[in-house]
């Protein structure tokens, strides 16, 4: 069976981003396979744990992927500060006689942005609105590679590693079945000392903020990298609760056009045409509906939503990222898409001096107190029931192949993508009885 068939059968999607089906990404031949192990977001420790404890499996899977992609090179990219992780990988590379190379980065944000990573490793710039494949590369997260190792051995993607940190009593990495509830994850981390709290699903810079009430409805999916518990008065919580109208009014009245947001924008520094300060200027001059009539508004599509502009760069604590998101949504609603220009990009000559230290990014985001948490433990847990969403990847939601009352075993296929549509298989993460099978498959022991 081809590697892509094994990956499709196992239901693997990208673990480090939006969840693009991996079997489709790997339907290519490239020059360079790059493994993103930089753990881009401050506070998360999941990838670091995987490298320390599954190094041999990772290197073995890398060799298989490189061979499948017919890539000349395979490079694992991680930060030079990851001493234990580097040592583990080097031992595995030597033991397996592998050609995998390590590329060490300084601790800057967003080191894990795939376009930033491609440039750091190869010196090539992914074109605006392009993907690494445009410059002969494929990039995958190290957790995805670990899942591929399982798939090679016939094990479907049914469990997820994630970090529980912030205002919890026992910051830890968890390894739990898909569909495990947030509340159970919080309990495994010893709960929180806070009477009221706020949650970020993912990292502090790009994660999905949610109230405690909404978090209590959340479950672990294939793309869940962690949960961060924060005070309700934290900066991220305050930004989340800022009304859209207030965001717009502040952009119109308080932007001083210092252009720090543009100077520090990672994509702008790669030569892309995005200039957040100009979007803020346009916002001051008119409504979103008027702005999208200007062809330069299309540059909002180039925003990777990394959060540098609003959580780090802006001295007025404005929200250029949210302005770009609003413009992107308005453009999409009108059916206006970004058209590739074909122009060659040149990186900013000052780029090396404008990289943002990860610790400083955490401090600016008001999560610096959790930055130095040492997390080396991993807790395994199997709940008595799971709620598995069928839409947890890019593409069409999976369609159930089981019905209410069916008995299923762990690893059994419970949903598959519609015929001819982009999607991924989904498997039972525990054994039990199917209690619901619509947009969510609910299984109870």
Secondary structure, DSSP 8 states (H G I E B T S, - for coil): --HHHHHHHHT-B-SSSS--BHHHHTSS--SEEEEE-S--STT--HHHHHHHHSHHHHHHHHHHHHHHHT-SEEEEEEETT-HHHHHHHHHHHHHHT---EEEEE-SEETTT-HHHHHHHHH-----TT--GGGGTEEEEEHHHHHHHHHHHTT--S-EEEEEEEES-SS-EEEEEETT-BHHHHHHHTT--S-SS-EEEES-TTTSEEEEHHHHTT-B--TT--EEEEE-TTSHHHHHHTS-HHHHHHHHHHH-----HHHHT-HHHHTT-S--HHHHHHHHHHS-HHHHTTSGGGGGGGG----SHIIIII-TT---HHHHHHHHHHHHHHTT-------------TTGGGS-EEHHHHHHHTT-GGGTT-----EEEE--SEEEEES--SSSS--EES--TT-EE-TT-EEEE--TTSS---EE-SS-EEEEEESSEEEEE-
